[in-house]
Amino acid sequence: MSKRVFCPLRSAGLSVVLVALASGLNARTTGEAIPIGNDDIAGVVKSTKGPEGGVWVIAETTDLPTKFVKIVVTDDRGRYLVPELPKANYKVWVRGYGLADSEPVRTTPGRIVNLTAVLAPNARAAAEYYPAIYWFCLLQVPAKSEFPGTGSKGNGIPENMKNQGQWLHLLKTDSCWSCHQVGDKATREIPKNLGHFDSSTAAWARRLLSGQAGNNMVNGLAQLGPERALPMFANWSDQIAGGELPPAPPRPQGVERSVVITEWDWADPKAYLHDEIATDKRNPTLNANGPIYGAAELSVDYLPVLDALGAAASQVKLTVRDPKTPSSEDDKPAAPSPYWGDEAIWNSQANVHNPMFDEKGRVWITSRIRPSDNPAFCQEGSTHPSAALFPLKRSGRQLAMYDPKTKQLTLIDTCFGTHHLVFAEDANNTLWTSSGGGGGAVGWLNTKMFDHTHDEQKSQGWTALILDTNGNGKRDEYVEPDQPIDPTKDKRINAAFYGVTVSPVDGSIWGTVLGFPGAVVRLNPGSNPPTTTLAEIYELPWNDPRAPLHGFSPRGLDIDRNGVVWTVIASGHLASFDRRKCKGPLSGPTATGQHCPEGWTLYQLPGPQLKGVTDPGSAEASYYDWVDQFDTFGLGKNVPIATGNGNDALLALLPDTGKFVVLRVPYPMGFYAKGMDGRIDDPKVGWKGKGLWATYGTRTPFHAEGGKGTTSKVLHFQLRPDPLAH
């Protein structure tokens, strides 16, 4: 018969007594009194070695409208407390480095549940729980001495690959890692149902053809050089199959043990998510306790919606303006998938990429509404002010807006392509967009004007990126990107924004330019855009003797309240750029990209480095980053957070110390975020009233732990004052 335990409960400043039923050995008999509430589960985790600190306790239920998981970390005495659980039946178990999963215990909230951790029987069993980056780092990449490449008749590396960094940026964030992890179990091993092959090289050549993304993967391989890259991947798989093991990751330490992660399923197994939005980036109290909206990119034509309080998922149906709008269903599998066979599982016309809340609680999205050929008002001969300066023939994606109050979806045609979007802190609530790397223009929508007039043509504008190379402080006639600098003119750069953000200091717009070494660009709209709009470009410090650290190839970016730009780069760093540190002129004939290395500071991301890479950095391939401008999480204001796509984590940098806090997601393995935001639901209740939101953003949810049938999940990260706080 179970024993009754009286545990003090602290709630709203009052001490009460709660009677909790103990499962197995109760906490009081171990000398570990843990105060719990009637919606908590708590206890002690021990193995044959004693208390296990820094391991995860996972509580999971399917009793709610959608699958629900909550995860906490044990303290140094092995104690844990899973707080604020909805009433349901739960499976509770232990996962940790050096362990094998414990047998789940079935229980309900309000109970003390002591758990027995299971030591991994050997190093290989332990390694099965390591994040992808620890396996990926075993990849032996081409050495610096192999560059420049000598082509298919030489070393197999393309001749246009001049150095190792240029090759690595394609291996990582700008090709192989841009859609899913490399190093998880699904990628490091060859699926048995792929077929029989004479060699692992042949197996890798076949696996890259699988599914609707097969052609994209083969194109990425072609840039690396298949003669060199395929044997590299094959050797990696063979060595792992032969018993090679990765280094062990550290267990959570310090403040990492105070993290609480909550997960909800949403969408469906064939859909994948790009990212989510929970609130207005400029005002994190907007939409408090409200629904979370997601963007499912090429996979499906709906916005997944989560009601976190009710643990329920729903959908907002998406439409297009022109029925001839292309669909991802048109992209047939290049070869059968080991998971879905010949089925084309993605079928989206809208191709929604990025969502953002406005000040009215409406959700704006980058969404395809028509075929890519632009209407006449965008093109040469148009009287539109932006078209007169820089006509555009095509745009691959436009805009849409969903109003939760009216349940109406409004489609908005744009001449410029859209990819990411962000609102300015100005009187017009201007919505700025990136084009995703193509088109050569940056576009915006005056949402105040659009609300007043509903005139989509009049309310939009765009600009080419023009450098003030004659240094006179104004926009003039310019030379084209392939023409030499003219001292009497400005110069256009053939660049486009991928990430986009707006400075709260001066209203300037910043974006990343993909490629090698890549750059960030500052856009000053001026008093009458686009005629007054000028750009500045700052390249990453690559092989610059003036820079203490070298890095390359940015992807996502954000900005802090001081105007410092933060971006993740393929060399395995989180990088900041502070324009205030620049010593030389910011315009004129020398201000063409490499004129401010002193503005850059690089912070090496957590995780090991790849074999064959001797430069500082990490094997991490972060997709995006976000700055917690308003301390919605609890580490302080202006903390930059990178997506730890190989680390199964979010990676928060404490700028004062240069150290990272790793917010690791242990279950299901394969957490891969493409964005995040933070929301304050109730500023009066401390940690319980705020937190970060993210989603599993991989294009291959079936690669995650659980395999086929696994769905994308919404995650809420919260930071308690200690690992046992309610």
N, C-alpha and C positions, 0 to 999 in steps of 0.2 A: 504494500500500500504506500502511495506517495506521501511524503511528509509535507505539512503546511509550514510555510515560511512567511514571517512578518517582515516586510521591507518598507522602509520609509520612502514616500514619494514626495518629491518637491515639484509643486506646480503652482504657478501664479503667486509665488512667494509664500505659500502655505505648506506646512508639513502635515501630511496625512498618513494613515497606515493602510497599506494595501495587502490583502491576502493573495498570495500567488501560489499556485501549485507547482511543485518541483518535478522535473522529469529527470529521473536518475539521481545522482548525487547533487544536493542543492548547494547554493553558494555559501550559505552560512556555515555549513559543516566543513568547508574548505578554508574558512577564515576570510573569505572574499565577499563581504556583504556588498551587494550591488543594488542600489535603489532603482526600482523600476515602476513604471506606470502600467495601467491596464491595456495600453496599446504598444507596449514594448516587449521584446524578447531579449533576455540577457543571460550571461553565464560566464564560464571560464573554459578556455581551450587548453588542453594538455595532450602531450604525446608521451611516449615512453621516456623522453628526455626531460620532461617537465613542462612548465608553462610555455606556450608558443606565442611570442610577441610578433607583431607585424604581419599577421596572416589575416586573410579575409574570412568573414562569416557571411554567408549568402542565404537570404530568406526569399523563397519563391512561391507564388501561388497562381493557380489558374481559375480560382473561384470568382474573380472579379470579371467585369465585362471584357477586359483585355488582360493579357498576361502581365503580371506585376512582380518586380524583383527589387529588393533593397539590400545593399551591401555596406558593411562597415569593416573596420580594421581593429584587431586586438591591440591592447596596450602592452607595455613591457612585462606585465604580470599575466598575460594571456586572457585578460578580461575583455568582454565585449558587451555592447548594448545596441540593439537594432531599434531605433525609435519610431514612433508615429506610424504604426502599421494599421492599415484598414482591417476591419474584422473579417477574418478568413482563416482557412486552414493552410498552413505553410510547411514546406520542406526546408530544413535548415541544415547546412553543411559547411565544412571548412575547406578552403583552398589556400595554398601558399607555396612559396618557393622552398624546395626541399621536401615537399609533401606530395602525397597522392590524395585525391579527393576522398573525404571521409564519407561514410554511409549516411545518407540524409536521415534526419530525425523529423518525424511529423509532430507538429505542435500548433498552438494558437497563441495569440498575444496575451500578455499578462503572466507569462511563465518564465521561470528560471530553467534554462536548458544548458547544462554543461556538455561539452562536446569533446570527443576523443579524436585528436589529429593523427593521421596515418603517415608515418615517415615513408618517403619514396623508397622502394626496394633497391633502386640503383640510380646512377646518374642519368641514364637515358629516360627512365620513367619520370624523373624530376623535370627534365628538359622539355617534356611534352607541354608543360604549362608556361613556358617562357614566351614573351612577346616576339613578334615576327622579326624585329631588328636583330635579336640575338642569333637567329638563324641566318638572316640575310648577311650579317657581317662575315660569315664564312666564305662568301663569294670572293674568288680570286680574280680581281679585275686587271686589265692591261696596265703594265707598269709605265711610268713616265717615259722610259727609254723606247717604248713602242710607238711613240708619236714624233712627228706627224705620221699618219697612217700611210701605208703603201698600196692600198687597194686590194681588190679581189685576187690579183695575181701576186700579191706580196703577203703582208701579215693579216690581211682580211679586214683591216680597219680602213674606212673610207679616207681618201686622200685629203678631203676637206676638214678632217679632224686633226687639228694642229697640236692639241695638247690633251692631257688627261682630264682636266677640268671640263673641257668642252664635251668630252665623251660622257663624263659622269652626270652632267646635267640632264642628258637624255636618258641615261639609265635610271635616274631618280625622278625628280618632280616634273619634268617636262615630257615624259613619255611613260615609262613602265609603271611608275608609282602614282601617276595622275588620276587613276581610276580605282585602284585597289592595292592591297598590301602585296609585297613580295617577301616571302620568308615564312608565311603561315603554313600550316600543314597542307593546305590545298595547293600551294604553289611550289613548295620545296620537294614534294613527292610527286611522282608520275601516277595519275589515276589508273587503276587497273583496268577499268572499263573503257579506257581510251583505245585499247587494242594492243596487239603484239608488234614490237619493232626490233629491228636488228641491233639498234644502239640507242642510248639515251639521247644522242644528238638528233636522231630521226624522230624520237618521241617528242622532243621539245619542238621540232619543226612542225609537227602535226598539232600539238596542243595549242600553239599560238593561232591556229586557224579556227579554233572552236568558237561557235556562237556568233551573235550579231556584231561583236566587236573584233572578230577575227581579222578583218582587213586592216583595221586600225593598228592591231598588234603587229601584223606583218610589216606595215609601213614603218612603225617604230623600230622594228628589228633592222629594216633596211638602212636606217640612219646610223645604227650602231655598227653595221657590217655583219651579215649573218655568218660569214665564214669564220669570224672571230668570236661573235657573241654566242652562237648556238653551242659550240663546244664548251664555252665557259659555263653556261647554265647547266649543261649536261654533266660536266665534272662536279659541279656543286651538288647536284642531286645524287650522283654516284657516291661521292664522299660521305654525304649524310647517310645514305643507305648502307654504306660500309661501316658506319659507327662513329663518324666524327661528330663531336658534340660542341655546342656553343658555350661561351662563358655564362656564368650564372648571374642574373640580375639581382640587385639588392632588394631586400624587403622594404616596405614603407617605413620611413623614419620620421621622428619629430612631428611636425604639423600634418604630415601626410597620414598619420594615424587618426586624425580627427575628421577625416573626410567621410561623408555619407553620400552614397550614390543610389538614386532611385531610377528604375527603368520601366518603361511601358512599351508594349508592342504597338505598332501601327502599320498602316499600309497592308500589302499582301506579299507573299513570297516571291512573286515575279517582279515586283516593283523595287526600285532602289531610290534612295534619297540623296539629294545633294546637300541640303541643309535645312534649317528651321528658323523661325522668328518668334519671339515671345513678347517683345515690347518695342517701344520707340527707342532707337539708339540714343536719341538726345534727351530722353526722359524715361528712365528705367522704372518709374512707378506706373506708367501707362499699362493698361490691360492687366492690372493686378489680379492674380488667381484666374486669369482668363485662358482661353484656348491657345494652344500652340499650333502654328501652321507650318507645313513643310513644302518643299519643292522637290518633285519627283523626276525632274529633268526628262530624259528621253524615254522613260519607262512607261508611264501611264498618264492619262489625261484627267487627273484630279489632284487637288491639294489634300494631303492627309491632314487631319485635325485631331488633336488630343485634348480631351477634358481631363486634366490631371487629377482634379479633386474627385471626379466620378470614376476615374480609371476606365474611360470609355473613348473609343476612337470612332471618327466619322470622316466624311469626305465632302469636298466642294467640287462639283463637276466643272470642268474647263471646256471652253468652246473656242472656235476660230472664226474669223470673219469670212474667209474664202475657203470653200470646201476643197479646193485644189491644193491647199496647204500640204506640204510634204509630211510624211509620217515616218517615224523610226521603224515601223513595220515594213517599210519598203526595203530596209537593209536586211536582207536575208542572211542566215548563217553561212559563213564561208565553208564550214564543215560542221558536222554534228557536235554538240556539246556533251561532255560526260554527264551533265546534270539534266539537260532539257532536250537532248537529241536534236532533231531538225526544227524544232518549234521556235518560231520568232516570238520571244516572250515580251519584247518591248514594242509598244504600239501607240506612241504619243505623237500628236501633231503639235501641241502647244510647246513642248520642250521647255518647260518652266525651269529656270536655273537658280534664281535667287529671290527670296522674299524680304520685304521690309515694311514695318509699320510706319504710318504717318501720325501726326499729332491728333487726328480725329479717330484713331483706332481702326483705320482701313489698312488692308494688306495690299501692297504694291508688289508686282512680280515682273521679272523679265520673261516674256512669253511670246512665242511665235504665233502670229495671227493670220499670216498670208504667205504665198511664195516669195522668194527673195528679191525679185525685180521690183525696184522702187517705183512709186507713182510719179507723175510728171513734176509735181511741185518740188521734188527732191533733186531733180536732175538739171543738167545744163540748159540754160534758157529760162529757168524759173526766176520769178521776182522775189522769192523767199530770201531774206537777208543772208541766211547761212548758205543756201544753194548758190547764190550769186558769187560768194567767195570760194566755196569748196563743194561743188556738186557731188552727189553720191548716187551711184547706180543701183546699189543693192544693200539690203540689210537682212541678216539671217534670223534675227529675233527682234521683237518689238516690246510693247508694254501692255500690262493689264492691271486692273485694280478691283479687289473684292471688298465690298462693304458688308461686314457681319450684321449690321443693323437692318439693312434692307434685303440682304441675301442676293444682291445684284452684282454681276461681273461686268465691268466696263472694259472694252478693248480699245487700245490707243495705238494708232499707226505711227511709226517713227521712221525717218529716213536713215538714221544711224542705227547700227547694230547694238544690241544690249546683252550684257552678260551678268555683271554685278551692278548693284545700285545702292545709293546712299543719299539721305536728305541733308541739305545744308541747314545751318542755323541762321536763316535769313528771313526777311519779311515775306518772301514769295514761296517759302518752303520748297525751294528748288530741288528737284530730284536729278542728281547726276548719275551717269551710267558709264560703265566700261563696255568695250566692244568684245572683250575676250581675246584680244591679240590680233585682230584684223580690222581692215577698213580705214585705218589712219585718221580717224576722227573721234572726238569725245563729245557726247551729246548730253542735253539736259531738257527737262520739262518744267516749266513754270506752273506748279500745281495750283497756285492761287488763281492764276489767270484761267487755267483749264476748268477749275470749279465754277468760275464766274461766267465763262463764255462757252465752254464745251467745244472750243475750237482747237482741235489737236494740231493743226498746222501752225496757227499763230502762236500757240503756247510752247512750241519746241524750238530748239536751236542746237547748233553743233559747230565745232571748229576743228581745223587742222592744227597740228602742233608746230608753232613757229617760234624759233629762237631769235632773240634780239642780238644777232651777231654784229650788227653795226654799232651797237651800244648807245643808241640815242634815246632809249627809254620808251619807244613807241613802236607800234606795228607798221611795217612798211611793205613794199614789194619784196618778194623773197625768191631765192634760188631753190631749185628742187633738190631732193636728197642726194641725187647722183651728180650734182654739179658742185664745183669748187666754191668756197666762200668768196663773196663779192663784198669788199669793204663798204660799199654804198647801200647794200641790201641786207635783209634778214635771210634766214635759212629755214626751210621746212624739214622736219625729220620724219622719216617714214616709220612711225612708231604708233602703237595703240595701247591703251590701258587694258591691263588684265584685272588686277585689284584696283579699287578706287575708294578714296576717303576724302573728307573735307576737314580742313583745319579749323578748330574752334577759335583760334587766335586771330587769324586774318581773313578767313573765308577762302583761302586758296585751295585748289583741288589737287590731290596727289594721286598718282597711279603707278603701278609697276609695269615695266616693259620686259616681256619674256625674252629668253634667248641667252646668249653668252657674250660678254659677262653679264648682260642685263643691266637695268637701270631703274631708278625712280624718276618721275617727272613731276615738276610743280607747274600748275596752270594758274595763272592770274587772270581772271575774267576781265578785269578792267571795268570802266564805267559804262561801256556800251558793247557788250559782247555780241557777235564774235569779232567786230572790227577792232576792238581794243585788246583782244586776248593774246597773251604771250606765254611762252613756256620756257622752263629751265630743265635741263637734264643732268642727272648725276649718276654716273656709272659705278658699279660695284668695284671696290679696290682689288683688281686682279693683276698680279705681277707688277705692282706699283711699289718701288722702294721706299716711298714716303709713308706707306701704310704698315702698321705693326702686324696686322693679320690680313690675309687675303681670302676673298670669298667670291662667289659667283651665283648668278641665275636666281633672281627673286621670283616669287609667285604671289601669294596673298599679301595684303598689308593693312595696317590701321594706323591711327595717330593718337597721341595722348593730349591732355588738356593744355600742355605747354607747346604744342606744335611739333613735337618730335615724332618722326615717322618710324614705324616698326615694320619689318618685313622678314619673312622666312626665306632662306636661300639654300640652294641645292648642295652647297659645300658642307651642310650640316650645322648651320648656325641660325640663330635669331639675331637680326642685325637692326641697329637703329641708325637713323640719319638725322642729324641736327644741323640745319642750315645756318644757325647762328654761329657755328664754329668755323665756317668757311673764311679763309684768309684772303683769297684772291677775288678779283671782280666776278660778279655773278652774271654778267652779260658781256658782250663783245666777242671778238674773233677767237679767243682762247677758251671761252666758256661753252665747250661742246661735249662735256661729259666727264672728263678726267681731271677737272680743275679743283675738286674739293675732296681729296681722300681723307682729310682730317675730320670731315663731318661724319664719317662712319665709325661705329663701334660694333664689334662682332662678339657674340656670346655663343660658345660651343654648346650645342644641344646634348642632352643626355643620351647615353648609349655608346656602344663600341664603334670603332671605325672599320671600314671594309679592308679586307686583305689586299695588299698592293698599293694602298694609299698611305703616304707618309706625311702629308700635310695635316695640320690641325683641323679637326672637324669631327663629325659623327656620321655614321651610316644612315642616320635619320633623314627622312625625305618629307618634311612638313609641307602640307598643302596650303594652309592659310594661318593667319593669326588675328587676334582681336585684343584690344586694350580695354581693360576694366576701368574706364575713366571715373566711375562713380562708386567704386568699391562695392559692387553688388555681390561679391563672393566672400570677402573677409580678409584678404591679404593686403588691403590698402588701395588707395586711389592710384590710377595710372599704371597698374600692373599689366604688362603685356603677356599674353598667353598664346602659345603656339599649339597647333594641332600636332600631337605626337603620333603620326600615322604609322610608324614602325613600332613605337613604344606601347601601343594599345592605351594611349593616354592623352590628356591635355597637359601641356608643359608650361607652368607659370614661372616667370622670371621675377626674382626680387632684385630690382635694379641696383639697390644700395649695396648688395652683397655680391651680385653676379651669380647667385646660386638659383637652381631651379627647384620648384616643388612639383613633383611628378604625381598627377592625379590619374592613377592607373585604373583601368577598368578590367578586372580579372575574368569577368563572365558576362556574356559568352566571349571567348577569345576571338579577336579579330576586330576590336573597336577601331574605327577609322573615320575620323570626323573631317568635314570640309568647312566647318564654320561653327560659330557659337554666339551666344549673347547672354547677358545677365539681366535679371529682373528683380525688383524689390516689390514683394507682395504686401508686406506690412513692416514698415520701418520700426515699429514699436516693440517687436517681439524678438529682436536680435537675429541670431543665425537662422532660426526657423522661418523667418520672413523674407529670405532672399536666397539667391543662388544662381549658378550658371546653367544654361540649357544648351544641349548639343544633340546630335543624332548620329547613328551609324550611317555614314555617308558613302560607303563603298558601293561601287556598281555591282559587286558580286556578293550579296548577302548570303548566298549559298556557299561561299568560301568560309564563312564564319563557323565557329563551333556550333554543331547541330546540323550542318550541311543543308541539303535541299529541304525546303520548307521553313527555314529560318527567315524571319522578317526583320526589316529595319526597326530600330528602337529609338525612342526619345529618352534622353538622360538628363537628370537633374543632379548637379553637384552642389553639395552644401558643406560648410566648414564649421564644425562645432568648436567650442572653447577647449574641449578635451574629449578623449575617446569614449567616455561614459556619459556625456551630457544628454539630457532628454530633448 
